[in-house]
Amino acid sequence: MLIRISNAIEDDMHQTNSVEMMASWQLWLASTTAFVGLESGSNRLRVAHHSFFAMTSPFRWYRIVDDPLMLGQDHIDIGGNFKANVTYQLFLVDDGENGRFAITESTLAPVGVQDHQALWIAQFATKESGVIDG
């Protein structure tokens, strides 16, 4: 599950929560554990739970909670299967509600998405038969 945290307004009532959340984020930032990796035995990417991402415009925090997310061929922005010997880009897309992940061949924002709505997350390549290169 991917949740959105809007953090645009600071006031006394919410100050304590905000400070606690920022402290948690700083701990996660200090981690050297990879947040995106190849799922063992499959052709999917695994985005670790507790990973979080910040969009700048609009300013929002996205955090993955509960189970890790598995991303694969069904996340390609124009559909289809992974092609052989291609480099793909993974984006977090702000859809105005909960956010979603999209995979595209282009280094530009996914199809139908404006640049400010897409946050680049990772890059990966495929081998023969469209298998993700570990």
Salt bridges, closest charged atoms under 4 A:
ASP11 OD1 - HIS14 ND1 2.93
GLU39 OE1 - ARG46 NE 3.50
ASP74 OD1 - HIS75 ND1 3.25
ASP94 OD2 - ARG60 NE 2.75
GLU105 OE2 - LYS83 NZ 2.80
